[in-house]
Amino acid sequence: MLKAFVPKEVEPGETRLAATPETVTRLMKAGLGLCVEAGAGQFAGISDEDFIQAGATVVASAAEGFAGAQLVMKLHPPTPDEIQRLEPGTVLVSHLFPHTNLARVESLRQGKVSTLAMELIPRITRAQKMDALSSQANIAGYKAVIMAADHLPKLFPMLMTAAGTIHPAHVVVLGAGVAGLQAIATAKRLGAVVEVSDVRPAVKEQVESLGGKFIEVPTDEAAEDEGGYAKEQSEEFLQRQRALVRERIIEADVVISTAAIPGKKAPMLVPEDMVRDMRAGSVIVDLAVETGGNCELSEVGKVVQKHGVTIVGMTNVPGLVAVHATEMYARNVFNLLNDMLKDGELAIDREDAVIQGALVTHEGEVLHASTREAMQAQSGA
């Protein structure tokens, strides 16, 4: 029986993990033997006893779990210490972000570990159930609006009262990807008026179907790549976008910024002069803060006040909703593995489109093309 291990996440402040009792039970039915490190689920509302009742073995330490494991399921990229514990031939399923972790990729290659990076799952119909970036962004978009409502010294909905009418909050969402669309839906449910800016004209219909008003910026460029992600735009386009969006932002009560470009610094959409002109008491929630931020004044991991505006730069926003974030990520991992399991063994089919997209290292090679090119460029420098 293939031995699979779910370690406790060691990233500071992390509350999520890669399995739940539900997915443990389903993976065991598919032929795996599961062990989980003690305390791994404590911040996601899952006790060791919950895992035991699901059929897993709970081990006292990571060292015990890694020993003999043929499959390791994680959320964050492995630490150097964890990589050293992975035995040759082990299959690792986790986020990896290889372009910013080239040294770790090289260690995984040397250790002959087969690494499937969850963030590289391709955006094809069959892989939607495995798309961890989307599942976690969905949660982040929801939570961003809740955080904004908590910091805003106003109510979101319009209220007709005996003391007079309270006008609805005006929310501007920057970026209509998964997080942005969920932010639109959540803000509308709370009763706000919502306007949305995105470089991709194709998202206008989705925005309007959720009740948002799309702020259109004319462009002749293709605004998204083949995977459906936003592409980096020219400075000329960004200037036009800022000019058009500026008047909306300075009148807004809340700005939710979600604009991100995979593998690149987040675009600067809200410079300091724009913040200075916003209404006192308004709120910016910058979901792109970990990749440079959409707001010039955002501070990583902090809530700050600048020019009378509250700027929320909290990191790991999905981790603030640990129960459901874990449920969704664990199902993403299960769906990937379930498609690979054949008679209790993991079949790495390199002709499969999902495997082709996500497989970074395998049998001592770096198979992910852009990562391999980055490593070759680095070694030649």
C-alpha positions as CSV (number, residue, x, y, z in Angstrom):
1,M,0.0,0.0,0.0
2,L,1.3,3.4,-1.0
3,K,2.2,5.5,2.1
4,A,1.0,9.1,2.0
5,F,2.0,11.8,4.6
6,V,0.4,15.1,5.5
7,P,2.8,17.2,7.6
8,K,1.9,20.2,9.7
9,E,2.5,23.4,7.8
10,V,5.6,25.2,9.2
11,E,5.1,28.6,7.5
12,P,4.5,31.2,10.3
13,G,0.9,32.0,10.8
14,E,-0.4,29.3,8.4
15,T,-3.7,27.8,9.5
16,R,-4.5,25.5,6.5
17,L,-3.4,22.0,5.5
18,A,-3.6,19.7,2.6
19,A,-6.1,17.1,3.9
20,T,-9.4,16.8,5.8
21,P,-11.0,13.7,7.3
22,E,-13.3,13.6,4.2
23,T,-10.4,13.5,1.8
24,V,-8.4,11.1,4.0
25,T,-11.3,8.6,3.9
26,R,-11.7,9.0,0.1
27,L,-8.0,8.6,-0.6
28,M,-7.9,5.5,1.6
29,K,-10.8,4.0,-0.3
30,A,-8.6,4.6,-3.4
31,G,-5.9,2.5,-2.0
32,L,-3.6,4.8,0.0
33,G,-2.3,4.5,3.5
34,L,-2.5,7.9,5.2
35,C,-0.6,9.3,8.1
36,V,-0.9,12.9,9.4
37,E,1.4,14.8,11.7
38,A,-0.1,15.4,15.2
39,G,-1.6,18.9,15.5
40,A,-1.7,19.5,11.7
41,G,-5.4,20.5,11.7
42,Q,-5.6,22.3,14.9
43,F,-6.2,25.8,13.3
44,A,-8.7,24.4,10.8
45,G,-11.0,22.9,13.4
46,I,-9.7,19.4,12.8
47,S,-8.5,17.3,15.8
48,D,-6.1,14.4,15.7
49,E,-9.0,12.2,16.8
50,D,-11.0,13.4,13.7
51,F,-8.2,12.1,11.5
52,I,-8.0,8.8,13.4
53,Q,-11.7,8.2,13.1
54,A,-11.4,8.8,9.3
55,G,-8.8,6.0,9.2
56,A,-5.5,7.9,9.2
57,T,-2.6,7.2,11.5
58,V,-1.4,10.2,13.5
59,V,2.4,10.4,14.0
60,A,4.1,12.4,16.7
61,S,6.7,14.1,14.5
62,A,7.4,15.2,10.9
63,A,10.5,13.0,10.9
64,E,8.3,9.9,11.6
65,G,5.9,10.8,8.8
66,F,8.5,11.6,6.2
67,A,10.3,8.3,6.8
68,G,9.2,5.8,4.1
69,A,6.5,8.2,2.7
70,Q,6.0,7.7,-1.1
71,L,3.6,10.6,-1.4
72,V,3.7,13.9,0.6
73,M,0.8,16.4,0.4
74,K,1.5,20.0,1.5
75,L,0.2,23.5,1.0
76,H,3.4,25.6,1.1
77,P,6.6,24.9,-0.9
78,P,8.8,22.5,1.1
79,T,11.5,24.0,3.3
80,P,15.1,22.9,2.8
81,D,14.8,20.6,5.8
82,E,11.7,19.0,4.4
83,I,13.4,18.5,1.1
84,Q,16.2,16.6,2.8
85,R,13.6,14.3,4.4
86,L,12.0,13.4,1.0
87,E,13.3,10.0,-0.2
88,P,14.2,9.4,-3.9
89,G,11.1,8.6,-5.9
90,T,8.7,10.4,-3.6
91,V,5.8,12.3,-5.2
92,L,5.4,15.8,-3.6
93,V,2.1,17.6,-4.2
94,S,2.2,21.2,-3.0
95,H,2.5,24.8,-4.1
96,L,6.1,25.4,-5.4
97,F,6.3,28.8,-7.2
98,P,9.4,27.5,-8.9
99,H,10.6,30.8,-10.5
100,T,11.1,32.3,-7.0
101,N,12.4,29.0,-5.5
102,L,15.0,27.9,-8.1
103,A,17.4,26.6,-5.4
104,R,14.7,24.4,-4.0
105,V,13.8,23.1,-7.4
106,E,17.4,22.1,-7.9
107,S,17.4,20.3,-4.5
108,L,14.2,18.4,-5.5
109,R,15.8,17.5,-8.9
110,Q,18.9,16.2,-7.2
111,G,16.8,14.2,-4.7
112,K,14.9,12.6,-7.6
113,V,11.6,13.8,-6.2
114,S,8.6,14.1,-8.5
115,T,7.0,17.5,-7.8
116,L,3.5,18.5,-8.8
117,A,3.0,22.2,-8.3
118,M,-0.6,23.0,-7.5
119,E,-0.4,26.6,-8.7
120,L,0.7,25.3,-12.2
121,I,-2.5,23.3,-12.7
122,P,-3.6,24.4,-16.2
123,R,-6.8,26.3,-16.7
124,I,-8.7,23.6,-18.7
125,T,-12.2,22.4,-18.1
126,R,-11.2,19.0,-16.7
127,A,-8.8,20.6,-14.2
128,Q,-11.3,23.1,-12.7
129,K,-11.9,20.8,-9.7
130,M,-8.1,20.8,-9.1
131,D,-7.6,24.6,-9.4
132,A,-6.2,25.6,-6.0
133,L,-5.4,29.2,-7.1
134,S,-9.1,29.7,-7.9
135,S,-10.4,28.0,-4.8
136,Q,-8.2,30.1,-2.5
137,A,-8.8,33.4,-4.5
138,N,-12.5,32.8,-4.2
139,I,-12.2,32.8,-0.4
140,A,-9.8,35.8,-0.4
141,G,-12.3,37.9,-2.5
142,Y,-15.1,37.2,0.0
143,K,-13.0,37.9,3.1
144,A,-11.6,41.1,1.6
145,V,-15.1,42.6,1.5
146,I,-15.8,41.5,5.1
147,M,-12.5,43.1,6.2
148,A,-13.4,46.3,4.4
149,A,-16.9,46.4,6.0
150,D,-15.3,45.9,9.4
151,H,-13.0,48.9,8.9
152,L,-15.4,51.2,7.1
153,P,-17.2,53.7,9.5
154,K,-20.3,53.4,7.3
155,L,-23.0,50.7,6.6
156,F,-22.9,49.0,3.2
157,P,-26.6,48.9,2.3
158,M,-29.1,51.7,1.7
159,L,-31.5,52.0,4.6
160,M,-34.8,53.9,4.8
161,T,-35.3,54.8,8.4
162,A,-37.5,57.2,10.4
163,A,-34.3,59.3,10.9
164,G,-33.7,59.6,7.2
165,T,-32.1,57.6,4.3
166,I,-28.7,56.1,4.5
167,H,-27.1,55.9,1.1
168,P,-25.3,52.7,0.0
169,A,-21.5,52.3,0.2
170,H,-19.7,52.8,-3.1
171,V,-17.2,50.0,-3.8
172,V,-14.6,49.9,-6.6
173,V,-13.0,46.5,-7.4
174,L,-9.8,46.5,-9.3
175,G,-9.3,43.2,-11.1
176,A,-12.2,40.9,-12.1
177,G,-10.4,37.5,-11.8
178,V,-11.7,34.9,-9.3
179,A,-11.1,37.0,-6.3
180,G,-12.5,40.1,-7.9
181,L,-15.7,38.4,-9.0
182,Q,-16.3,37.0,-5.5
183,A,-15.7,40.5,-4.1
184,I,-18.3,41.9,-6.5
185,A,-20.8,39.3,-5.5
186,T,-20.2,39.7,-1.8
187,A,-20.3,43.6,-1.9
188,K,-23.6,43.4,-3.8
189,R,-25.0,41.0,-1.3
190,L,-24.1,43.5,1.4
191,G,-26.0,46.2,-0.5
192,A,-23.2,48.3,-2.0
193,V,-23.0,49.9,-5.3
194,V,-20.1,48.3,-7.2
195,E,-17.9,49.5,-10.0
196,V,-15.1,47.3,-11.5
197,S,-12.0,47.9,-13.5
198,D,-10.0,45.2,-15.4
199,V,-7.6,45.2,-18.3
200,R,-9.6,42.4,-20.0
201,P,-12.7,43.7,-21.8
202,A,-14.0,40.1,-22.0
203,V,-14.9,40.1,-18.3
204,K,-17.5,42.8,-18.7
205,E,-20.3,40.4,-19.1
206,Q,-19.3,38.5,-16.0
207,V,-19.1,41.7,-14.0
208,E,-22.5,42.9,-15.1
209,S,-24.1,39.5,-14.4
210,L,-23.1,40.0,-10.8
211,G,-24.6,43.5,-10.6
212,G,-21.4,45.4,-11.0
213,K,-20.8,48.3,-13.5
214,F,-17.7,47.8,-15.7
215,I,-15.3,50.7,-16.1
216,E,-14.1,50.3,-19.7
217,V,-10.6,51.3,-20.8
218,P,-10.1,51.2,-24.6
219,T,-7.2,48.9,-25.6
220,D,-6.0,47.4,-28.8
221,E,-3.8,44.8,-27.0
222,A,-4.6,41.3,-26.1
223,A,-5.2,41.7,-22.4
224,E,-5.1,38.0,-21.3
225,D,-2.8,35.1,-22.0
226,E,-3.8,31.7,-23.3
227,G,-4.5,30.5,-19.7
228,G,-7.0,33.3,-19.1
229,Y,-4.8,35.3,-16.7
230,A,-4.2,39.0,-17.1
231,K,-1.1,40.0,-19.1
232,E,1.3,42.7,-18.2
233,Q,0.1,45.9,-19.9
234,S,2.0,48.8,-21.4
235,E,2.7,51.9,-19.3
236,E,0.5,53.9,-21.8
237,F,-2.5,51.7,-21.1
238,L,-1.9,51.8,-17.3
239,Q,-1.9,55.6,-17.5
240,R,-5.2,55.6,-19.3
241,Q,-6.6,53.2,-16.8
242,R,-5.5,55.2,-13.8
243,A,-6.9,58.4,-15.3
244,L,-10.3,56.8,-16.0
245,V,-10.4,54.9,-12.7
246,R,-9.1,57.8,-10.6
247,E,-12.4,59.7,-10.5
248,R,-14.2,56.6,-9.3
249,I,-11.7,55.8,-6.6
250,I,-11.5,59.2,-5.1
251,E,-15.3,59.1,-4.7
252,A,-15.3,55.5,-3.4
253,D,-15.9,54.4,0.2
254,V,-14.1,51.1,-0.4
255,V,-11.5,49.9,-2.9
256,I,-10.8,46.1,-3.2
257,S,-7.6,45.6,-5.3
258,T,-7.0,42.1,-6.6
259,A,-5.0,42.8,-9.8
260,A,-2.1,40.3,-10.1
261,I,0.0,38.9,-13.0
262,P,1.4,35.4,-12.4
263,G,5.2,35.4,-11.9
264,K,5.4,39.2,-12.0
265,K,5.2,42.2,-9.7
266,A,1.6,43.4,-9.2
267,P,0.7,46.5,-11.2
268,M,0.6,49.8,-9.3
269,L,-2.9,51.1,-9.7
270,V,-3.4,53.3,-6.6
271,P,-0.5,55.7,-6.1
272,E,-0.1,57.9,-3.1
273,D,-1.5,61.0,-4.8
274,M,-4.7,59.1,-5.4
275,V,-4.9,57.9,-1.8
276,R,-4.4,61.5,-0.7
277,D,-7.5,62.6,-2.7
278,M,-9.8,59.8,-1.3
279,R,-12.5,60.5,1.2
280,A,-11.5,60.5,4.9
281,G,-12.5,57.2,6.4
282,S,-12.5,55.2,3.2
283,V,-10.8,51.8,3.0
284,I,-8.5,50.0,0.6
285,V,-8.0,46.3,0.9
286,D,-4.9,45.3,-1.2
287,L,-5.0,41.6,-1.9
288,A,-1.9,41.9,-4.1
289,V,0.3,43.2,-1.3
290,E,2.4,40.0,-1.2
291,T,3.6,40.6,-4.8
292,G,4.3,44.3,-4.5
293,G,0.8,45.6,-4.0
294,N,-1.7,47.5,-6.2
295,C,-1.6,50.4,-3.7
296,E,1.7,52.3,-3.3
297,L,1.1,52.8,0.5
298,S,0.2,49.2,1.4
299,E,2.4,47.5,4.0
300,V,2.8,43.8,4.0
301,G,0.9,42.2,6.9
302,K,-0.3,45.5,8.3
303,V,-3.4,47.7,8.6
304,V,-2.2,51.3,8.3
305,Q,-3.8,54.7,8.0
306,K,-2.4,57.1,5.5
307,H,-4.0,60.5,4.5
308,G,-7.1,59.5,6.5
309,V,-7.5,56.2,4.5
310,T,-7.3,52.8,6.1
311,I,-5.2,50.5,4.0
312,V,-5.5,46.7,4.7
313,G,-2.4,44.8,3.6
314,M,-3.1,41.5,5.4
315,T,-1.2,38.4,4.0
316,N,-2.6,34.9,3.6
317,V,-6.2,36.1,3.5
318,P,-7.6,32.6,2.8
319,G,-5.9,31.4,6.0
320,L,-8.2,33.8,7.9
321,V,-11.0,31.4,6.9
322,A,-9.1,28.2,7.7
323,V,-12.0,25.8,7.8
324,H,-13.4,26.3,4.4
325,A,-10.0,27.2,2.8
326,T,-8.7,23.9,4.0
327,E,-11.8,22.0,2.8
328,M,-11.4,23.5,-0.7
329,Y,-7.6,23.0,-1.0
330,A,-7.8,19.4,0.3
331,R,-10.5,18.7,-2.3
332,N,-8.3,20.2,-5.0
333,V,-5.4,17.9,-4.0
334,F,-7.8,14.9,-3.8
335,N,-9.2,15.5,-7.3
336,L,-5.6,15.7,-8.7
337,L,-4.5,12.5,-7.0
338,N,-7.8,10.6,-7.6
339,D,-7.3,11.0,-11.4
340,M,-3.7,9.7,-11.0
341,L,-4.5,6.7,-8.8
342,K,-4.5,3.3,-10.6
343,D,-5.0,0.2,-8.5
344,G,-3.6,2.0,-5.4
345,E,-0.5,3.3,-7.3
346,L,0.2,6.8,-8.6
347,A,0.5,6.9,-12.4
348,I,2.5,9.9,-13.6
349,D,1.3,10.1,-17.2
350,R,3.5,12.7,-18.9
351,E,1.1,12.8,-21.9
352,D,-1.7,14.0,-19.7
353,A,-2.4,17.7,-20.1
354,V,-2.8,18.3,-16.3
355,I,0.5,16.5,-15.5
356,Q,2.3,18.3,-18.3
357,G,1.4,21.6,-16.8
358,A,2.0,20.9,-13.1
359,L,5.0,18.4,-13.2
360,V,8.2,20.4,-12.3
361,T,10.7,17.8,-11.4
362,H,10.7,14.0,-12.2
363,E,13.3,11.3,-12.2
364,G,16.2,13.7,-11.8
365,E,15.0,16.2,-14.5
366,V,13.4,19.6,-14.5
367,L,10.5,19.2,-16.9
368,H,8.7,22.5,-16.5
369,A,10.1,24.5,-19.5
370,S,10.1,28.0,-18.2
371,T,11.6,26.9,-14.8
372,R,14.3,25.0,-16.7
373,E,15.1,28.0,-18.8
374,A,15.3,30.2,-15.7
375,M,17.7,27.8,-14.0
376,Q,19.9,27.6,-17.2
377,A,20.0,31.4,-17.4
378,Q,20.9,31.6,-13.7
379,S,23.7,29.1,-14.0
380,G,25.1,30.8,-17.1
381,A,25.1,34.2,-15.4
